[in-house]
Amino acid sequence: MRNTFLALILTLFCGLFSAQALYGREVVDMSGRKVQVPDTIRRIFTPYRVATGLLLILGEEEKLVGMSTRPSPMALRIFPRLGSVGIANRHSSIEEILKMRPDLVITSAGPQVKDLEYAGIPVFCISAEDPDSLINGLAAMGDLLGKQKRAQKIGSYYRSRIDYITRQTSRVHQKKKVYLAGARLLSAVGGDFYQDRIIHLAGGINVSRQGRGGWVSVSREHLLSWNPDVILTLSYYGKTLPADILKDKGLRTLNAVSEKQVHTFPSYIDSWDLPSPESILGIMWLAGVLYPEEIGFDMEKEASEFYTRFYGSYPQPVSAVKRNAR
């Protein structure tokens, strides 16, 4: 039944997509696939959250017809139009996506890609395994959408900040140990997650980096033996709060607790630890937390300049944003 429906859709739209193949242009995505895309792209669906973030910073939000998650309150303040954009993800049906009438889908490699192609929709794949590949993805989307100069400016900003942090932290002989808690205190970030790279680029050591598979379960004994210098929590996992960690008598021997070095990652359009252009601010912020004597960023000033320059708006200080679970 499913294949019959997709075949019918393909027949109905064959004229449209044959025209795209004839008059469009061929591009190569980050997975190495050759993709025929329209010369003029007006409607984009991004079932991959990373792609949505890249589209926004490239200034192409007007083309967005669908995204994977509901926008944050700050995203709506900066981009009010996002309130009327459709919501679907990489597990949504092809029928649901077709209703959005996209000219192009930008997503990650996966099973949905073949179904979308079968339905006649061009699919451009990107990946963001770490901050460097995120910037490569930004450049690829810049080429795709004719936003090369904007992508280059953002990439230059990113590299200049990373170079400064690398220079400054190279002088530090004893690197700080970092523990990043997930949905609960004893859920730690593994070495194959984006956040591990953020910790590394900030000059820290992820104490749970030997774990694999994203978030890994650990014991209190693990945490106590690691004795991190800094503990980080995430605003979208509101159950793990710095105040509760500091009050936990079983953890008071930890350096992070005794020195009151328990912090929550800042968040604005999105949380600064996630694979998005804002993660450069997360790296900068964390470097300052770890090495305040070596790192001289004024994060309020940096955030103001970043959002004003690349998003065109900075409605309120990042320090004033309420950090709630999503």
C-alpha positions in Angstrom: 0.0 0.0 0.0 2.8 2.4 0.9 4.7 1.8 -2.3 1.5 2.2 -4.3 0.9 5.5 -2.7 4.4 6.7 -3.3 4.2 5.6 -7.0 1.0 7.6 -7.4 2.6 10.7 -5.9 5.7 10.2 -8.1 3.4 10.0 -11.2 1.4 13.1 -10.2 4.6 15.2 -9.7 6.8 13.7 -12.4 6.2 16.7 -14.7 7.4 19.1 -12.0 10.4 17.1 -10.9 11.4 16.2 -14.5 11.5 20.0 -15.1 13.8 20.4 -12.1 16.1 17.7 -13.4 16.2 19.3 -16.8 16.6 22.9 -15.7 18.2 22.6 -12.3 21.8 22.2 -11.3 23.8 19.3 -9.9 25.5 19.6 -6.5 27.4 17.2 -4.3 26.3 16.9 -0.6 28.4 16.0 2.4 27.8 12.3 1.9 29.2 12.4 -1.6 25.9 12.1 -3.3 25.2 14.0 -6.5 21.9 15.8 -6.1 19.8 17.7 -8.8 18.4 20.8 -7.1 16.2 23.6 -8.6 18.0 26.7 -9.9 15.7 28.7 -7.6 15.0 27.2 -4.1 12.0 28.7 -2.4 10.7 26.1 0.0 13.0 24.1 2.3 12.2 21.4 4.9 14.8 20.5 7.5 13.9 17.4 9.5 17.4 17.5 10.9 17.8 20.0 13.8 21.4 20.9 12.8 20.3 21.9 9.3 17.6 24.2 10.8 20.2 26.1 12.9 22.5 26.5 9.9 19.6 27.8 7.7 18.8 30.4 10.3 22.3 31.8 10.7 22.6 31.9 6.9 19.6 34.3 6.9 17.3 31.9 4.9 14.5 31.5 7.5 11.9 32.8 5.0 12.4 29.7 2.9 11.8 27.3 5.8 8.5 25.4 5.5 9.1 22.7 8.0 11.5 21.8 10.9 12.0 19.0 13.3 11.3 20.7 16.7 9.2 23.5 18.0 11.3 26.8 18.3 12.4 28.1 21.6 10.8 31.3 23.0 14.0 33.2 22.1 14.0 31.8 18.5 10.4 33.0 18.2 11.4 36.5 19.4 14.1 36.7 16.8 12.3 34.8 14.0 8.5 35.3 14.6 7.7 33.4 11.4 8.9 30.1 12.9 5.6 30.0 14.8 3.8 29.1 11.6 6.3 26.6 10.2 5.3 23.0 10.0 6.8 20.4 12.4 8.0 17.0 11.2 11.2 15.0 11.6 13.2 12.1 10.2 10.6 9.6 11.4 7.6 11.4 9.8 5.7 9.9 6.9 6.5 11.0 3.3 2.9 12.0 3.0 3.2 14.5 5.8 6.3 16.0 4.2 4.7 16.2 0.8 2.0 18.4 2.3 4.7 21.1 2.9 5.5 21.1 -0.8 9.3 21.5 -0.3 11.6 22.3 -3.2 14.4 20.7 -1.2 15.0 18.7 2.0 18.2 19.3 4.0 18.8 16.4 6.4 21.4 13.8 7.6 22.0 10.5 5.8 19.5 7.9 6.8 16.6 5.6 5.6 14.3 8.6 4.9 16.5 9.9 2.1 15.6 7.1 -0.3 11.9 7.5 0.3 12.1 11.2 -0.3 14.0 10.7 -3.5 11.5 8.0 -4.6 8.8 10.7 -4.1 10.8 13.0 -6.3 12.0 15.4 -3.7 15.7 16.5 -3.9 17.6 15.7 -0.7 20.9 17.4 0.4 22.7 15.6 3.2 24.9 17.2 5.8 26.6 16.0 8.9 27.9 17.6 12.1 29.8 15.1 14.2 31.9 17.8 15.8 32.2 21.6 15.6 34.7 21.5 12.7 32.3 19.4 10.6 29.5 21.8 11.6 31.4 24.6 10.0 32.0 22.5 6.9 28.3 21.8 6.8 27.7 25.6 7.0 30.1 26.1 4.0 28.3 23.4 2.1 24.9 25.0 2.7 26.4 28.4 1.9 27.5 27.0 -1.5 24.1 25.4 -2.1 22.1 28.5 -1.3 24.4 31.2 -2.7 25.4 32.4 0.8 29.1 31.7 0.5 30.3 35.1 1.8 28.1 34.9 4.9 29.2 31.3 5.6 32.9 32.4 5.2 32.4 35.2 7.7 30.9 32.9 10.3 33.6 30.3 9.7 36.3 33.0 10.2 34.7 34.1 13.5 34.6 30.4 14.6 38.3 29.8 13.7 39.6 33.0 15.2 38.0 32.2 18.6 39.2 28.6 18.5 42.7 29.7 17.6 42.8 32.1 20.6 41.5 29.5 23.0 44.1 27.0 21.7 46.9 29.4 22.1 45.9 30.5 25.6 45.2 27.0 27.0 48.4 25.6 25.5 50.1 27.4 28.4 48.1 25.4 31.0 50.0 22.3 32.1 47.4 20.8 34.4 44.2 20.5 32.3 40.9 20.8 34.2 38.7 17.6 34.4 35.1 18.1 33.4 32.0 16.0 34.1 28.9 16.8 31.9 25.7 15.4 33.4 22.7 14.6 31.1 19.1 13.8 32.0 20.2 12.7 35.5 23.4 13.2 37.5 24.7 9.7 36.7 24.2 10.0 33.0 27.5 11.2 31.5 28.5 12.3 28.0 30.5 9.7 26.1 33.6 10.4 23.9 31.6 10.0 20.7 29.2 12.9 21.4 29.4 16.5 20.1 29.7 17.8 23.7 32.9 15.8 24.2 34.5 17.9 21.4 33.3 21.1 23.0 35.0 20.2 26.2 38.2 19.3 24.3 38.2 22.5 22.3 37.7 24.5 25.5 40.9 22.9 26.9 39.2 20.5 29.3 39.3 16.7 29.8 36.0 14.9 29.6 36.3 12.4 32.4 33.7 10.0 30.9 35.3 10.2 27.4 36.0 6.4 27.3 32.2 5.8 27.2 30.5 5.3 23.8 27.0 5.4 22.5 26.2 9.0 23.5 24.9 9.3 27.0 26.4 6.6 29.2 25.3 5.4 32.7 27.9 5.7 35.4 28.0 5.0 39.2 28.6 7.4 42.1 31.9 5.5 42.5 32.9 6.5 39.0 32.1 10.1 39.7 34.0 10.1 43.0 37.0 8.4 41.5 37.1 10.8 38.6 36.9 13.8 41.0 36.1 16.4 38.3 37.2 20.0 38.7 34.1 21.3 37.1 30.6 19.7 36.8 28.2 20.9 34.0 24.5 20.5 33.7 22.1 21.3 30.8 19.1 23.5 30.9 16.9 21.2 28.8 17.5 18.4 31.4 16.0 20.4 34.3 16.1 17.6 36.8 19.9 17.9 37.3 20.4 21.3 39.0 23.6 22.8 40.3 22.0 23.7 43.6 21.1 20.0 44.2 24.6 18.8 43.4 26.2 21.4 45.7 23.8 20.2 48.6 24.5 16.5 48.1 26.6 15.5 51.1 27.8 12.4 49.2 29.6 14.6 46.7 31.2 17.2 48.9 34.6 15.6 48.5 34.6 16.4 44.8 36.8 19.3 43.8 34.0 20.8 41.7 31.6 20.8 44.7 34.1 22.0 47.3 35.2 24.9 45.0 31.6 25.5 43.9 32.4 24.9 40.2 29.0 23.5 39.2 27.5 25.3 36.2 24.7 25.1 33.7 25.4 25.6 30.0 23.9 28.9 28.8 21.1 28.9 26.3 19.7 31.4 23.9 18.1 30.4 20.6 19.3 26.9 21.6 21.5 25.5 24.3 25.2 26.3 23.7 26.2 22.7 24.0 24.2 21.4 21.0 25.4 21.0 17.4 24.5 24.5 16.2 26.4 27.7 15.3 25.8 28.9 18.8 28.1 26.1 20.1 31.1 28.4 19.4 29.8 30.5 22.3 29.6 27.4 24.4 33.2 26.6 23.8 34.2 30.2 24.6 32.1 30.3 27.7 33.5 26.9 29.0 37.1 27.9 28.3 36.5 31.0 30.5 35.0 28.8 33.2 37.9 26.4 33.2 40.7 29.0 32.8 39.6 32.4 33.9 43.1 33.7 34.1 44.1 32.7 30.6 40.8 33.4 28.8 39.7 37.0 28.6 36.3 36.8 26.9 33.6 39.2 28.1 30.8 36.7 27.3 28.0 39.3 27.5 29.7 41.5 25.0 30.7 38.5 22.8 27.1 37.2 22.8 25.7 40.6 21.9 28.1 41.0 19.0 27.5 37.4 17.8 23.7 37.5 17.7 23.5 41.1 16.4 26.0 40.4 13.6 24.8 36.9 12.5 21.1 36.9 13.5 20.3 40.6 13.3 18.9 40.8 16.8 19.8 40.4 20.5 16.5 41.0 22.4 17.9 40.5 25.9 21.1 39.6 27.6 22.0 35.9 27.6 22.4 36.1 31.4 18.7 37.1 31.7 17.3 34.1 29.7 15.4 31.7 31.9 17.0 28.3 31.8 14.1 25.9 31.7 13.8 22.4 30.4 12.5 22.3 26.9 
